[in-house]
Amino acid sequence: MQDRITVDANIHFGKPCVAGTRIPVLSVLELVWEGLSFDDVIRDYYPELQVNDIRACIRYAMDIIAAEDIHISSRI
């Protein structure tokens, strides 16, 4: 799935996009968050995508969160 997401400094200021398109991962995730099915996203917004492209967007977001360093400060 990693080959389905690309980051290019010349496309959307380096924001991650679906490979071979100018569709930002965030745009796809926002539609899924709104409750649209994968089929609806493809049919109504991005007909050039495949279901696995949408899955790759979700996986990309999960991988970013998994790699995130969390710094917890304790207040005394």
N, CA, C and O atoms as CSV, one atom per row, in Angstrom:
chain,resi,resn,atom,element,x,y,z
A,1,MET,N,N,0.817,-1.202,0.000
A,1,MET,CA,C,0.000,0.000,0.000
A,1,MET,C,C,0.858,1.263,0.000
A,1,MET,O,O,0.394,2.325,-0.414
A,2,GLN,N,N,2.093,1.157,0.456
A,2,GLN,CA,C,2.939,2.341,0.548
A,2,GLN,C,C,3.189,2.978,-0.804
A,2,GLN,O,O,3.410,4.186,-0.876
A,3,ASP,N,N,3.161,2.204,-1.877
A,3,ASP,CA,C,3.400,2.773,-3.202
A,3,ASP,C,C,2.193,3.551,-3.722
A,3,ASP,O,O,2.276,4.171,-4.782
A,4,ARG,N,N,1.091,3.530,-3.008
A,4,ARG,CA,C,-0.107,4.261,-3.426
A,4,ARG,C,C,-0.135,5.696,-2.911
A,4,ARG,O,O,-0.976,6.487,-3.340
A,5,ILE,N,N,0.770,6.043,-1.999
A,5,ILE,CA,C,0.825,7.389,-1.444
A,5,ILE,C,C,2.197,7.975,-1.757
A,5,ILE,O,O,3.221,7.324,-1.546
A,6,THR,N,N,2.213,9.203,-2.259
A,6,THR,CA,C,3.477,9.858,-2.563
A,6,THR,C,C,3.519,11.244,-1.936
A,6,THR,O,O,2.491,11.865,-1.664
A,7,VAL,N,N,4.737,11.698,-1.720
A,7,VAL,CA,C,4.956,13.052,-1.225
A,7,VAL,C,C,5.918,13.709,-2.205
A,7,VAL,O,O,7.034,13.233,-2.413
A,8,ASP,N,N,5.475,14.798,-2.796
A,8,ASP,CA,C,6.269,15.524,-3.788
A,8,ASP,C,C,6.196,17.002,-3.445
A,8,ASP,O,O,5.107,17.572,-3.374
A,9,ALA,N,N,7.333,17.617,-3.236
A,9,ALA,CA,C,7.379,19.032,-2.855
A,9,ALA,C,C,6.691,19.926,-3.877
A,9,ALA,O,O,6.290,21.040,-3.539
A,10,ASN,N,N,6.545,19.470,-5.112
A,10,ASN,CA,C,5.935,20.272,-6.169
A,10,ASN,C,C,4.422,20.072,-6.293
A,10,ASN,O,O,3.775,20.724,-7.113
A,11,ILE,N,N,3.862,19.178,-5.489
A,11,ILE,CA,C,2.420,18.924,-5.546
A,11,ILE,C,C,1.830,19.187,-4.169
A,11,ILE,O,O,2.222,18.558,-3.186
A,12,HIS,N,N,0.896,20.110,-4.104
A,12,HIS,CA,C,0.219,20.474,-2.843
A,12,HIS,C,C,1.212,20.762,-1.712
A,12,HIS,O,O,1.007,20.364,-0.566
A,13,PHE,N,N,2.277,21.456,-2.063
A,13,PHE,CA,C,3.261,21.897,-1.070
A,13,PHE,C,C,3.843,20.739,-0.261
A,13,PHE,O,O,4.187,20.904,0.909
A,14,GLY,N,N,3.951,19.581,-0.884
A,14,GLY,CA,C,4.559,18.435,-0.225
A,14,GLY,C,C,3.620,17.625,0.652
A,14,GLY,O,O,4.060,16.723,1.364
A,15,LYS,N,N,2.342,17.935,0.607
A,15,LYS,CA,C,1.383,17.138,1.378
A,15,LYS,C,C,1.224,15.777,0.698
A,15,LYS,O,O,1.302,15.692,-0.527
A,16,PRO,N,N,1.004,14.720,1.466
A,16,PRO,CA,C,0.850,13.392,0.864
A,16,PRO,C,C,-0.389,13.324,-0.028
A,16,PRO,O,O,-1.461,13.822,0.317
A,17,CYS,N,N,-0.206,12.691,-1.181
A,17,CYS,CA,C,-1.287,12.541,-2.162
A,17,CYS,C,C,-1.350,11.097,-2.627
A,17,CYS,O,O,-0.400,10.331,-2.464
A,18,VAL,N,N,-2.481,10.743,-3.204
A,18,VAL,CA,C,-2.614,9.433,-3.825
A,18,VAL,C,C,-1.689,9.423,-5.045
A,18,VAL,O,O,-1.739,10.337,-5.869
A,19,ALA,N,N,-0.860,8.408,-5.161
A,19,ALA,CA,C,0.127,8.316,-6.233
A,19,ALA,C,C,-0.530,8.456,-7.605
A,19,ALA,O,O,-1.586,7.882,-7.870
A,20,GLY,N,N,0.118,9.228,-8.461
A,20,GLY,CA,C,-0.374,9.418,-9.822
A,20,GLY,C,C,-1.508,10.409,-9.931
A,20,GLY,O,O,-2.066,10.593,-11.013
A,21,THR,N,N,-1.867,11.058,-8.821
A,21,THR,CA,C,-2.945,12.048,-8.823
A,21,THR,C,C,-2.476,13.276,-8.054
A,21,THR,O,O,-1.369,13.304,-7.516
A,22,ARG,N,N,-3.318,14.270,-8.012
A,22,ARG,CA,C,-3.082,15.446,-7.176
A,22,ARG,C,C,-4.099,15.465,-6.025
A,22,ARG,O,O,-4.419,16.523,-5.484
A,23,ILE,N,N,-4.596,14.287,-5.666
A,23,ILE,CA,C,-5.618,14.165,-4.628
A,23,ILE,C,C,-4.931,14.003,-3.273
A,23,ILE,O,O,-4.276,12.991,-3.026
A,24,PRO,N,N,-5.080,15.000,-2.392
A,24,PRO,CA,C,-4.454,14.900,-1.077
A,24,PRO,C,C,-5.090,13.807,-0.219
A,24,PRO,O,O,-6.304,13.602,-0.248
A,25,VAL,N,N,-4.254,13.115,0.538
A,25,VAL,CA,C,-4.725,12.103,1.476
A,25,VAL,C,C,-5.763,12.716,2.417
A,25,VAL,O,O,-6.790,12.100,2.703
A,26,LEU,N,N,-5.491,13.921,2.893
A,26,LEU,CA,C,-6.404,14.571,3.828
A,26,LEU,C,C,-7.803,14.744,3.232
A,26,LEU,O,O,-8.795,14.555,3.936
A,27,SER,N,N,-7.895,15.093,1.970
A,27,SER,CA,C,-9.209,15.264,1.328
A,27,SER,C,C,-9.997,13.958,1.330
A,27,SER,O,O,-11.204,13.950,1.568
A,28,VAL,N,N,-9.308,12.868,1.066
A,28,VAL,CA,C,-9.962,11.560,1.075
A,28,VAL,C,C,-10.406,11.212,2.496
A,28,VAL,O,O,-11.528,10.750,2.706
A,29,LEU,N,N,-9.522,11.437,3.466
A,29,LEU,CA,C,-9.858,11.118,4.858
A,29,LEU,C,C,-11.037,11.945,5.354
A,29,LEU,O,O,-11.868,11.439,6.108
A,30,GLU,N,N,-11.125,13.195,4.951
A,30,GLU,CA,C,-12.248,14.044,5.365
A,30,GLU,C,C,-13.572,13.490,4.859
A,30,GLU,O,O,-14.572,13.515,5.576
A,31,LEU,N,N,-13.583,12.993,3.634
A,31,LEU,CA,C,-14.818,12.416,3.088
A,31,LEU,C,C,-15.214,11.148,3.832
A,31,LEU,O,O,-16.393,10.929,4.109
A,32,VAL,N,N,-14.238,10.320,4.153
A,32,VAL,CA,C,-14.524,9.104,4.919
A,32,VAL,C,C,-15.027,9.475,6.305
A,32,VAL,O,O,-15.969,8.865,6.811
A,33,TRP,N,N,-14.402,10.472,6.920
A,33,TRP,CA,C,-14.832,10.939,8.251
A,33,TRP,C,C,-16.272,11.451,8.219
A,33,TRP,O,O,-17.013,11.290,9.188
A,34,GLU,N,N,-16.664,12.067,7.106
A,34,GLU,CA,C,-18.034,12.562,6.957
A,34,GLU,C,C,-19.043,11.427,6.826
A,34,GLU,O,O,-20.251,11.663,6.861
A,35,GLY,N,N,-18.558,10.204,6.676
A,35,GLY,CA,C,-19.459,9.062,6.625
A,35,GLY,C,C,-19.710,8.513,5.232
A,35,GLY,O,O,-20.531,7.611,5.061
A,36,LEU,N,N,-19.015,9.044,4.232
A,36,LEU,CA,C,-19.204,8.528,2.888
A,36,LEU,C,C,-18.554,7.154,2.773
A,36,LEU,O,O,-17.481,6.909,3.325
A,37,SER,N,N,-19.216,6.277,2.055
A,37,SER,CA,C,-18.634,4.957,1.798
A,37,SER,C,C,-17.519,5.119,0.769
A,37,SER,O,O,-17.446,6.130,0.070
A,38,PHE,N,N,-16.668,4.128,0.688
A,38,PHE,CA,C,-15.603,4.180,-0.310
A,38,PHE,C,C,-16.200,4.317,-1.703
A,38,PHE,O,O,-15.690,5.073,-2.530
A,39,ASP,N,N,-17.273,3.592,-1.962
A,39,ASP,CA,C,-17.923,3.671,-3.279
A,39,ASP,C,C,-18.446,5.077,-3.558
A,39,ASP,O,O,-18.350,5.558,-4.687
A,40,ASP,N,N,-19.000,5.740,-2.540
A,40,ASP,CA,C,-19.490,7.108,-2.710
A,40,ASP,C,C,-18.348,8.074,-3.003
A,40,ASP,O,O,-18.474,8.953,-3.856
A,41,VAL,N,N,-17.242,7.908,-2.299
A,41,VAL,CA,C,-16.078,8.771,-2.530
A,41,VAL,C,C,-15.629,8.646,-3.978
A,41,VAL,O,O,-15.353,9.645,-4.642
A,42,ILE,N,N,-15.559,7.424,-4.455
A,42,ILE,CA,C,-15.118,7.185,-5.828
A,42,ILE,C,C,-16.137,7.711,-6.831
A,42,ILE,O,O,-15.779,8.418,-7.772
A,43,ARG,N,N,-17.388,7.372,-6.633
A,43,ARG,CA,C,-18.430,7.754,-7.587
A,43,ARG,C,C,-18.656,9.268,-7.632
A,43,ARG,O,O,-18.751,9.849,-8.714
A,44,ASP,N,N,-18.742,9.911,-6.457
A,44,ASP,CA,C,-19.163,11.311,-6.401
A,44,ASP,C,C,-18.024,12.321,-6.382
A,44,ASP,O,O,-18.242,13.492,-6.694
A,45,TYR,N,N,-16.818,11.898,-6.023
A,45,TYR,CA,C,-15.727,12.864,-5.874
A,45,TYR,C,C,-14.484,12.528,-6.685
A,45,TYR,O,O,-13.951,13.388,-7.387
A,46,TYR,N,N,-14.026,11.313,-6.599
A,46,TYR,CA,C,-12.747,10.953,-7.209
A,46,TYR,C,C,-12.849,9.655,-7.996
A,46,TYR,O,O,-12.378,8.616,-7.534
A,47,PRO,N,N,-13.458,9.699,-9.177
A,47,PRO,CA,C,-13.649,8.470,-9.954
A,47,PRO,C,C,-12.340,7.810,-10.396
A,47,PRO,O,O,-12.339,6.645,-10.792
A,48,GLU,N,N,-11.240,8.536,-10.331
A,48,GLU,CA,C,-9.957,7.948,-10.718
A,48,GLU,C,C,-9.354,7.069,-9.611
A,48,GLU,O,O,-8.372,6.366,-9.849
A,49,LEU,N,N,-9.930,7.105,-8.417
A,49,LEU,CA,C,-9.424,6.292,-7.311
A,49,LEU,C,C,-9.982,4.883,-7.353
A,49,LEU,O,O,-11.000,4.605,-7.988
A,50,GLN,N,N,-9.281,4.005,-6.656
A,50,GLN,CA,C,-9.742,2.648,-6.426
A,50,GLN,C,C,-9.909,2.474,-4.919
A,50,GLN,O,O,-9.368,3.251,-4.132
A,51,VAL,N,N,-10.657,1.456,-4.530
A,51,VAL,CA,C,-10.880,1.201,-3.107
A,51,VAL,C,C,-9.547,1.082,-2.374
A,51,VAL,O,O,-9.414,1.591,-1.261
A,52,ASN,N,N,-8.569,0.428,-2.967
A,52,ASN,CA,C,-7.274,0.279,-2.305
A,52,ASN,C,C,-6.542,1.608,-2.127
A,52,ASN,O,O,-5.709,1.729,-1.229
A,53,ASP,N,N,-6.831,2.595,-2.951
A,53,ASP,CA,C,-6.254,3.927,-2.750
A,53,ASP,C,C,-6.800,4.550,-1.464
A,53,ASP,O,O,-6.057,5.172,-0.705
A,54,ILE,N,N,-8.084,4.382,-1.230
A,54,ILE,CA,C,-8.699,4.925,-0.017
A,54,ILE,C,C,-8.180,4.181,1.207
A,54,ILE,O,O,-7.901,4.793,2.238
A,55,ARG,N,N,-8.054,2.887,1.096
A,55,ARG,CA,C,-7.473,2.102,2.194
A,55,ARG,C,C,-6.043,2.562,2.480
A,55,ARG,O,O,-5.629,2.641,3.637
A,56,ALA,N,N,-5.301,2.863,1.428
A,56,ALA,CA,C,-3.925,3.325,1.599
A,56,ALA,C,C,-3.881,4.671,2.324
A,56,ALA,O,O,-2.965,4.921,3.108
A,57,CYS,N,N,-4.857,5.534,2.069
A,57,CYS,CA,C,-4.931,6.813,2.786
A,57,CYS,C,C,-5.125,6.581,4.282
A,57,CYS,O,O,-4.482,7.225,5.111
A,58,ILE,N,N,-6.008,5.666,4.611
A,58,ILE,CA,C,-6.264,5.348,6.025
A,58,ILE,C,C,-5.025,4.715,6.648
A,58,ILE,O,O,-4.644,5.068,7.764
A,59,ARG,N,N,-4.401,3.795,5.944
A,59,ARG,CA,C,-3.186,3.150,6.447
A,59,ARG,C,C,-2.076,4.188,6.661
A,59,ARG,O,O,-1.347,4.127,7.651
A,60,TYR,N,N,-1.956,5.130,5.737
A,60,TYR,CA,C,-0.943,6.180,5.855
A,60,TYR,C,C,-1.169,6.979,7.142
A,60,TYR,O,O,-0.223,7.238,7.885
A,61,ALA,N,N,-2.399,7.365,7.402
A,61,ALA,CA,C,-2.716,8.117,8.617
A,61,ALA,C,C,-2.409,7.278,9.857
A,61,ALA,O,O,-1.877,7.799,10.838
A,62,MET,N,N,-2.734,6.004,9.825
A,62,MET,CA,C,-2.446,5.122,10.957
A,62,MET,C,C,-0.939,5.016,11.195
A,62,MET,O,O,-0.482,5.030,12.338
A,63,ASP,N,N,-0.175,4.909,10.112
A,63,ASP,CA,C,1.277,4.799,10.241
A,63,ASP,C,C,1.882,6.075,10.819
A,63,ASP,O,O,2.818,6.010,11.617
A,64,ILE,N,N,1.361,7.223,10.427
A,64,ILE,CA,C,1.844,8.501,10.970
A,64,ILE,C,C,1.585,8.559,12.471
A,64,ILE,O,O,2.459,8.961,13.239
A,65,ILE,N,N,0.409,8.166,12.882
A,65,ILE,CA,C,0.074,8.194,14.314
A,65,ILE,C,C,0.924,7.185,15.084
A,65,ILE,O,O,1.377,7.472,16.192
A,66,ALA,N,N,1.136,6.030,14.514
A,66,ALA,CA,C,1.935,5.012,15.191
A,66,ALA,C,C,3.382,5.465,15.386
A,66,ALA,O,O,4.024,5.097,16.369
A,67,ALA,N,N,3.887,6.255,14.456
A,67,ALA,CA,C,5.271,6.714,14.536
A,67,ALA,C,C,5.433,7.993,15.350
A,67,ALA,O,O,6.554,8.419,15.627
A,68,GLU,N,N,4.327,8.594,15.727
A,68,GLU,CA,C,4.355,9.881,16.416
A,68,GLU,C,C,4.936,9.738,17.819
A,68,GLU,O,O,4.576,8.829,18.567
A,69,ASP,N,N,5.829,10.641,18.157
A,69,ASP,CA,C,6.354,10.709,19.524
A,69,ASP,C,C,5.407,11.544,20.358
A,69,ASP,O,O,5.041,12.659,19.985
A,70,ILE,N,N,5.020,10.995,21.482
A,70,ILE,CA,C,4.115,11.715,22.386
A,70,ILE,C,C,4.920,12.136,23.602
A,70,ILE,O,O,5.554,11.317,24.268
A,71,HIS,N,N,4.879,13.430,23.872
A,71,HIS,CA,C,5.611,13.975,25.012
A,71,HIS,C,C,4.602,14.420,26.074
A,71,HIS,O,O,3.796,15.324,25.854
A,72,ILE,N,N,4.671,13.776,27.198
A,72,ILE,CA,C,3.747,14.083,28.284
A,72,ILE,C,C,4.528,14.818,29.352
A,72,ILE,O,O,5.562,14.345,29.824
A,73,SER,N,N,4.027,15.967,29.722
A,73,SER,CA,C,4.687,16.700,30.788
A,73,SER,C,C,3.822,16.618,32.038
A,73,SER,O,O,2.595,16.702,31.977
A,74,SER,N,N,4.480,16.455,33.151
A,74,SER,CA,C,3.733,16.407,34.414
A,74,SER,C,C,3.864,17.763,35.090
A,74,SER,O,O,4.944,18.350,35.158
A,75,ARG,N,N,2.757,18.228,35.576
A,75,ARG,CA,C,2.738,19.517,36.280
A,75,ARG,C,C,2.749,19.252,37.767
A,75,ARG,O,O,1.998,18.417,38.272
A,76,ILE,N,N,3.584,19.951,38.443
A,76,ILE,CA,C,3.666,19.761,39.891
A,76,ILE,C,C,3.202,21.021,40.583
A,76,ILE,O,O,3.189,21.082,41.812
